[in-house]
Amino acid sequence: MVGDGTRCVHAGRVGEVAGEALHAGPVLAAAYHLGPPDGDLPVDFYGRSANPTWRALEAAIGELDGGHTVLYPSGMAAVSALLRLLARPGAAVVLPADGYYLARALAAEELAPLGVEVREVPTPGPWPDSVFDGATLVLLETPSNPGLDVCDIAALAARAHAAGALLAVDNTTATPLGQRPLELGADVVVASDSKALSGHSDLILGHLSCADPELAGRLATTRNRGGAVPGPFETWLAHRGLGTLDLRLARQAANAAALATALREHPGALGVRWPGLADDPSFEVASRQMRRFGGVLSFELPSAAAVSRFLAASTLVASATSFGGLRSSADRRERWGDQVGPGFVRLSAGCEDTDDLTADVLKALDLALDPVLDPKLDPRTER
Ligand SMILES: *Cc1c(COP(=O)(O)O)cnc(C)c1O
């Protein structure tokens, strides 16, 4: 078994042919030559059903996830395809109450009116048996976004299976190098590849990876009928970015660890969360089921205005949503309707040098919280 770096660099590599590119370019084709009109159809005949660029990235992610991968044009398209395939009128789907907000909105506003019972459970639980009764699908998000709580995938998969439900894990934050849900007993991995997996903040893409090839086949069929398919160019860019996932995650996690530790010491940053902190509420389960703790951390400043000042004062941290990119970024999540306080910040540590990033963040925090800038603001008391 080779290491993560080797796996990422070589994932999805196809046969070597003299004179052909080391990393083949995107195949931008709608129609392909069919050969004789009465012969067997070639594998590629029309770009919506299959194409070599998808196949290469699906093979690559499938190797890393340990399953059968189907690509989608966005993470939400992947979430939506899974929910639409498995939700049934009169049956229940279980979603994380603290998970990605659009997945919950989709279930509440588009599936519930069709007679699907939508149950929301906070990631840390409690998880009573009644949650699983009559469910067809249990979707976990661990670590959850943006709260960074975790839950025990293996234990919840066993309980979902006992109740006859499939268990899916949104693995966007962890990536396949950080966590391998299929090995822990999950049936499906759901992910947005717009984040760390592709890693350059320059494309939107998603995937589902299934333990069961038959389920992956059904998803590929409904993808073709639904018609929302990823573009080969984005697919190719994501495959190129995937090659450096191991390197990027190593730096991002080192940066997140340094920032979490430094922010802990800062009186103005409260409630610092990173699953890799030894006394974080997520640490015990995370250290059992995760292979790496990732580059995303969260903390709370006294007010929305303090977050604005922090982002204006930082030269390295961009004010941006999304996460997992080369460049550090931070997002005030309350603006998106997440159930968090107005000063809650999700920070995505990028690939800058650790000392530079830590110094920049601490300086920006000092400026943001300087009582001289705002005499009414006492970072220790104002909440
Ligand atoms: C971003 C994200 C999604 C949605 O992915 P898109 O590619 O933006 O559609 C789903 N789940 C999680 C946890 C995310 O962070």
Ligand as a Chemical Component Dictionary entry (heavy atoms), coordinates in Angstrom:
data_LIG
# 
_chem_comp.id                   LIG 
_chem_comp.type                 NON-POLYMER 
_chem_comp.pdbx_formal_charge   0 
_chem_comp.three_letter_code    LIG 
# 
loop_
_chem_comp_atom.comp_id 
_chem_comp_atom.atom_id 
_chem_comp_atom.alt_atom_id 
_chem_comp_atom.type_symbol 
_chem_comp_atom.charge 
_chem_comp_atom.model_Cartn_x 
_chem_comp_atom.model_Cartn_y 
_chem_comp_atom.model_Cartn_z 
_chem_comp_atom.pdbx_ordinal 
LIG C1 C1 C 0 -20.218 23.402 -0.121 1  
LIG C2 C2 C 0 -20.881 22.248 0.511  2  
LIG C3 C3 C 0 -21.912 21.570 -0.131 3  
LIG C4 C4 C 0 -22.455 22.031 -1.470 4  
LIG O1 O1 O 0 -21.496 21.936 -2.477 5  
LIG P1 P1 P 0 -21.484 22.842 -3.819 6  
LIG O2 O2 O 0 -20.365 22.262 -4.596 7  
LIG O3 O3 O 0 -21.264 24.241 -3.374 8  
LIG O4 O4 O 0 -22.818 22.657 -4.460 9  
LIG C5 C5 C 0 -22.455 20.463 0.500  10 
LIG N1 N1 N 0 -22.023 20.055 1.708  11 
LIG C6 C6 C 0 -21.050 20.697 2.361  12 
LIG C7 C7 C 0 -20.608 20.216 3.696  13 
LIG C8 C8 C 0 -20.459 21.819 1.797  14 
LIG O5 O5 O 0 -19.502 22.462 2.454  15 
# 
loop_
_chem_comp_bond.comp_id 
_chem_comp_bond.atom_id_1 
_chem_comp_bond.atom_id_2 
_chem_comp_bond.value_order 
_chem_comp_bond.pdbx_ordinal 
LIG C1 C2 SING 1  
LIG C2 C3 SING 2  
LIG C2 C8 DOUB 3  
LIG C3 C4 SING 4  
LIG C3 C5 DOUB 5  
LIG C4 O1 SING 6  
LIG O1 P1 SING 7  
LIG P1 O2 DOUB 8  
LIG P1 O3 SING 9  
LIG P1 O4 SING 10 
LIG C5 N1 SING 11 
LIG N1 C6 DOUB 12 
LIG C6 C7 SING 13 
LIG C6 C8 SING 14 
LIG C8 O5 SING 15 
# 
